[in-house]
Amino acid sequence: MEILRVENCSKIYGAKEAQVIALNDVSFSVKQGEFVAIVGPSGSGKSTLLHILGGVDRPTSGKVFVDQTDIYLLNESKLAIFRRRHLGLIYQFYNLIPILDVQENIMLPALLDRQRPSQQHFDDLVATLAISNRLLHLPNQLSGGQQQRVSIARALINQPALVLADEPTGNLDRQNSSEIISLFRLLNRKYKQTVLIITHDATIAQNADRIISLEDGKIISDEVRKV
């Protein structure tokens, strides 16, 4: 089943001589359960694309369908609700709330939605991510790798249709980077979770089922791999 479809998406900043084309007529789709890496040099449009897929930045033209919903037909309040329920966003710098403990940070998207995930799902998720013994710790009491595990748990707590990760290992050393990517691979297989990672690191991209390469805002290759 198709979980993501991008149709002729472009993003243009500025006007006339100052115009910058960050994305240029990009189209692709992702099936449920795929693990996709989007790669490209700095300025290729990777982060712009992720922000558009995540409902954070509207395209200048084109459409984005997530779980059969054309997300940019939604108004801002409905888009915020959709994003919270159907998209899991993971960033390089964790974005944890410093005054909330690990358990509260993980539960935050569900609580904002006035939902209560099953205890079994919560317990299984934190066990898989090896943070069960850190639930009462504050973010500043955790290592970088542990903080990223918490942000991953937060992204998955609502069992989203799609997880989007923007350079999720960019702030980690090589060992922690390897562990985090292995966890993405495990979560993808265990929960059949659709994952799309933005990265400039070719080693990380090699863990994906599929690698989409961007250059100057355009897709220049789309390679399906056997991992």
C-alpha positions, 0 to 999 in steps of 0.5 A: 500500500502506498503511504506517501506520494509526492506529485510535482513538488517545487519550492521557490524562495525569493523573487526575480534576481534573488529567486532560489529554486530549492525543489524543482518538480520532485515526484516519487512515492513510498510504500508502507514498510519501506526504509528510504534514505534521501541523500545529496550534498549541502544545498541539494534540497534534502531538508526542504523536501523533509519539511514539506513532507512533514507539513512544516513548510508548504510547497510553492506548487505540487501535492503531498499525500500521506496515508491517502490525505492531501495534506496541503488541502488542510487548514493550519489547525487540521494540518497540526492535528494530522501531523501529530497523529500521522507523522513522526518527526526526528531531528538532529538536536533531539528537541526534548523538553528540558523540564520533562522527564523521559516518560513525559517527553515520550508521551507528549504527542499523545497527551497533546492529542488527549490520547493514551497509548496502550501500556504494552506499546509503550513498554515494548517501545522503550524496551526495544530502544533500551531506555526502560531504566531512564524513564524518570531522568531529565534530558540533561541527565542523558547521553546524546545517544540516549536523548536521540532514543527518547526522541525516536520513542516520542516519534513512534508513540502514536504509531504514525503512518510515516517517520521522517528523520532529518540527519538523526545521527548528525550530532552523534559519534560514530558508535552511537550513529551506528547504534541509532541506524541499527535501531531504525532498521530494527523498528522498521522490521519489527513494527513494519514502520515506514521510515524516511531518513535525510542524510549526507552520510553514504554509510548510513544510506547503505542501511536503507532499502532504497536510496533517492539522490537529490542534486540542485533540487531534482531527483537524479537517481532512485535506487532500490537495494537489497539489504 
